[in-house]
Amino acid sequence: MNKLVSYCLFSYNQEDYIEEALNGAVNQTYSPLEIIISDDASTDGTYEKIKNFKENYSGPHTIIINCNPINLGIGGHFSKVLYTLASGEYLTVLGGDDVSKSDHVSKAVAYLEQYPAISLIDFNADIIDEKSNFIKIYHALPFDKKLFTLSDYLQLKQISSFAPGRIFTKSLLSNYDAISNNCPTEDSVLVLRALFMGGLMRINERLVSYRRHSNNTTSASNMGKLSNLSIIAQYYRDLLKLYDDKKIDDTDFELVFKRIGLEYKLRKLKFDGKKSKLNTLSKVIRIKLLNIAYKR
């Protein structure tokens, strides 16, 4: 019998895109599926469209809707949905401006069950514009599938990840406390959790359409506004939880602790708002020096 999947759709001020995202959710061929549509106190008509959609839906999937009375931010919103509303053994997450292909969940589950030692799998995507026109493939990945491990992270190797449409097991929640309300992202937090627990698999199959527009959280301007310290604090909380639960030994704890410290320094440099050519060159040099010092 198929395992229950929680399809979690997060919305905030996306009234122009939410209906297409909702149609992508209910058109999934996988069953059993609970579709959780949660709005983070939108100030436009997003939640009204969600309510109307649910009232008119008569298909096979269970639909749960939620509207936060106040804006919780990404970390708090994610934790409320995943820790208190979702019941699935497997979970997948999308934004209210992205669109799943109809076989998204079916294929994602098949891959997850093909690799039972892996707790998180990321895919690829098509990029669409505000009018849903195809722009390009998100990444021309040089592999069909690839496993990234904690060793790769410690050795400063590039970890290829992509949040929209990812699927993961409940172990990424049950082995950790809820993500803090202060943490402005769940993306890299889940990646690091997965690296702690067997690794992250990236598969070069386009299962969603990722919408690009000026208000994307991952746009360069918005990434620069995120609190790097809050993200790093969440990393340390997760690491300490594993250590307290005796799921990581002293040696690995010290190695990861040091690596997270480097991550903070690198983030501060990367997202520094100064744009001059001289400052860019200075950043490159300082990043290289930090990496050399870390490897010693």
Disulfide bonds with the S-S distance in Angstrom:
none
